[in-house]
Amino acid sequence: MIPEYGNKKFQCPHCNTVASQEWFTANNASSTATGIFHHLYLDYRPSIGDYAQTQIVGFLKEIDDGFKNNFYKFVPRGFSIATCSSCEEFTLWVNKVIVYPKKTTLPPPNDDLNEDIRALYIEASSILIDSPKGATALLRLALQKLLEQVGKSGKNINDDIKALVAEGMSPKIQQALDLLRVIGNNAVHPGQINLEDNTEIAQKLFGILNFIAEELITKPKELEELYADLIPTETQGHIKQRDGT
């Protein structure tokens, strides 16, 4: 649940927890400030003998009137803060755009991806909030390099997917590949999918790239390692003879 302006709950970029958010804006600034004064008074009152405290009551009345009606003027328009209920850290927003911290909560790239692909993934994640379109374009490039890693040309994504389908690739993996290919093409060339301000779509593509890597690289690698560890060498030889390999 990526941070979005005004949402009462999102995944905090500090603690990575999906938690409630308390918003402070120009619109609620006066109520928030006067609420703090009232709470301070309630905390202080039990420690004194006279509960009436005429002077304090008068001060709070003045706070509720003149101060409350004018305090909003001291908060810049477009300035907002959301405080996380889990870690109590805050996110800073200007004109409904998060400016601090500039990061999102995304899973790390698959460890079995080549180093240059992981670098592209990390670079894409660093610009996701500012440029969903740019992040998507980088993921498309990462996909090209991933196809090259699994033995294809890496020059034409569509042709590489066609070759994998001919080799018996799962339809689910084909859908994932085409999803990233088509949306990635829209990031590079004008298309029907608007990625200018669609962080949610771009964010999902990171998971898709990792899914593709898991299916095309990690699982075959794990199977090969298990086969080599558990099947005796002599038996492996007999199997090769049986299959003519």
C-alpha positions in Angstrom: 0.0 0.0 0.0 2.1 2.8 -1.3 1.9 6.2 0.5 -0.8 8.4 -1.0 -1.9 11.9 0.0 -4.8 12.0 2.5 -4.9 8.2 3.1 -5.5 7.3 6.7 -3.5 4.1 6.4 -0.5 3.2 4.2 2.8 1.4 4.3 5.2 3.6 6.2 8.5 4.1 4.3 10.3 4.3 7.6 9.2 1.1 9.4 7.6 -0.7 6.4 4.5 -1.3 8.5 1.0 -0.7 7.1 -0.2 1.7 9.8 -2.7 4.4 10.6 -1.5 8.0 9.7 -2.3 11.2 11.6 -2.4 14.1 9.2 -1.4 17.7 10.0 -2.4 20.2 7.4 -3.3 23.9 7.1 -6.9 22.9 7.3 -6.6 21.1 10.7 -3.6 23.0 12.1 -5.6 25.1 14.5 -7.6 22.2 15.9 -4.5 20.1 16.4 -2.6 23.0 18.1 -5.5 23.9 20.5 -6.0 20.2 21.2 -2.4 20.0 22.5 -3.0 22.9 24.8 -6.1 21.3 26.2 -4.4 18.0 26.8 -1.5 19.8 28.6 -4.1 21.4 30.8 -5.8 18.1 31.6 -2.5 16.6 32.5 -1.5 19.5 34.7 -4.9 19.9 36.5 -4.8 16.9 38.8 -1.5 18.1 40.4 -3.0 21.3 41.7 -5.5 22.0 44.5 -7.9 24.4 42.8 -9.6 22.6 39.8 -11.3 25.8 38.7 -8.0 27.6 37.9 -9.8 30.7 36.5 -6.8 32.1 34.8 -6.0 28.9 32.9 -9.7 28.5 31.9 -9.6 32.1 30.6 -6.4 31.3 28.7 -7.9 28.3 27.1 -11.0 30.3 26.1 -8.7 32.8 24.4 -6.9 29.9 22.7 -10.3 28.5 21.4 -11.3 31.9 20.0 -8.6 34.2 18.6 -5.7 31.8 18.4 -7.7 29.0 16.8 -9.2 31.3 14.1 -5.8 32.6 13.1 -3.3 29.9 13.6 -3.9 28.3 10.2 -2.3 31.5 8.6 1.1 30.3 10.0 1.0 27.0 8.2 2.1 27.2 4.5 -0.6 26.2 2.0 0.1 22.9 0.4 2.2 21.8 3.4 1.2 18.6 5.2 2.7 16.0 7.6 1.5 12.4 8.2 2.7 10.8 11.4 2.9 7.0 11.5 1.1 5.4 14.5 3.6 2.5 14.5 7.0 4.1 14.6 6.0 7.8 15.1 8.2 8.9 12.2 6.7 11.4 9.7 6.3 11.8 6.0 6.4 15.4 4.6 4.2 16.4 1.7 4.1 19.6 -0.4 1.2 20.1 -2.8 0.0 16.5 -2.2 3.4 15.1 -3.2 5.7 13.3 -0.8 9.0 15.0 -0.5 10.4 13.2 2.5 11.5 10.4 2.7 12.0 9.8 -1.1 11.7 6.1 -1.0 9.1 3.3 -1.3 8.8 -0.1 0.2 9.6 -2.7 -2.4 10.9 -6.2 -2.3 14.6 -6.5 -3.1 15.6 -7.8 -6.6 15.9 -11.6 -7.0 19.4 -12.7 -5.9 19.8 -14.8 -9.0 19.5 -11.9 -11.4 22.8 -10.7 -12.9 24.4 -7.7 -11.1 23.5 -5.3 -13.9 19.9 -6.3 -13.8 19.7 -5.9 -10.0 21.3 -2.4 -10.4 18.6 -1.4 -12.9 15.9 -2.7 -10.5 17.3 -0.6 -7.6 17.7 2.5 -9.8 14.0 2.1 -10.9 12.8 1.8 -7.3 14.7 5.0 -6.4 12.7 7.1 -9.0 9.4 5.3 -8.7 7.6 8.1 -6.8 9.1 11.0 -8.9 8.7 9.2 -12.3 6.6 6.0 -12.5 7.1 6.3 -16.3 10.9 6.4 -15.9 10.9 3.5 -13.5 8.8 1.4 -15.9 11.2 2.1 -18.7 14.1 0.9 -16.6 12.2 -2.3 -15.8 11.6 -2.9 -19.5 15.4 -2.7 -20.0 15.9 -5.0 -17.1 13.5 -7.5 -18.8 15.6 -7.4 -21.9 18.7 -8.2 -20.0 16.9 -11.0 -18.1 15.9 -12.7 -21.3 19.5 -12.5 -22.4 20.5 -14.1 -19.1 18.3 -17.1 -19.8 19.9 -17.6 -23.2 17.8 -15.5 -25.6 19.1 -12.6 -27.7 17.8 -9.8 -25.5 17.4 -7.6 -28.6 13.7 -8.1 -29.4 11.6 -9.0 -26.3 8.6 -10.1 -28.4 10.7 -12.6 -30.4 12.4 -13.9 -27.3 9.0 -14.5 -25.6 7.8 -16.3 -28.8 10.9 -18.6 -28.6 10.2 -19.4 -25.0 6.6 -20.2 -25.7 7.7 -22.6 -28.5 9.9 -24.3 -25.9 6.9 -25.0 -23.8 7.0 -22.1 -21.3 4.1 -21.9 -18.9 1.2 -19.6 -20.0 1.4 -17.8 -16.7 5.0 -16.8 -17.3 4.2 -15.8 -20.8 1.4 -13.5 -19.4 3.9 -11.9 -16.9 6.4 -11.4 -19.7 3.9 -9.8 -22.0 2.5 -7.6 -19.2 5.9 -6.2 -18.5 6.7 -5.9 -22.2 3.5 -4.1 -23.2 3.5 -1.7 -20.2 7.2 -1.1 -20.7 6.6 -0.2 -24.3 4.1 2.4 -23.3 6.7 3.9 -21.0 9.1 4.2 -24.0 6.7 5.0 -26.7 3.2 6.8 -26.6 0.5 4.2 -26.0 -2.9 3.6 -24.5 -1.7 3.2 -20.9 -1.0 6.5 -19.1 2.0 6.1 -16.9 2.7 9.8 -16.2 1.2 9.7 -12.7 0.4 6.0 -12.1 2.7 4.9 -9.4 0.5 1.9 -8.5 0.9 0.2 -11.9 4.6 0.8 -11.9 5.0 -0.6 -8.4 3.3 -3.9 -9.4 5.8 -4.4 -12.2 8.7 -4.8 -9.7 6.9 -7.9 -8.3 6.3 -9.2 -11.9 10.0 -8.9 -12.7 10.9 -10.9 -9.6 8.2 -13.5 -10.4 9.7 -14.0 -13.9 13.2 -14.3 -12.4 11.9 -16.9 -9.9 10.3 -19.0 -12.6 12.9 -18.8 -15.3 16.1 -18.6 -13.2 15.7 -19.5 -9.6 13.5 -22.6 -9.8 15.5 -24.3 -12.6 18.7 -23.5 -10.8 17.4 -25.1 -7.6 16.2 -28.2 -9.5 19.6 -28.6 -11.1 21.4 -28.4 -7.8 19.0 -30.9 -6.2 19.4 -33.3 -9.1 23.2 -33.1 -8.9 23.2 -33.6 -5.2 20.8 -36.5 -4.9 21.2 -38.5 -8.1 24.3 -40.6 -8.1 26.8 -39.9 -11.0 26.4 -43.4 -12.4 22.6 -43.1 -12.5 22.9 -39.7 -14.2 25.0 -41.4 -16.9 22.3 -44.1 -17.4 19.6 -41.4 -17.6 21.6 -39.6 -20.3 22.0 -42.9 -22.2 18.3 -43.5 -22.0 17.5 -40.1 -23.3 20.2 -40.1 -26.0 21.9 -37.1 -24.5 
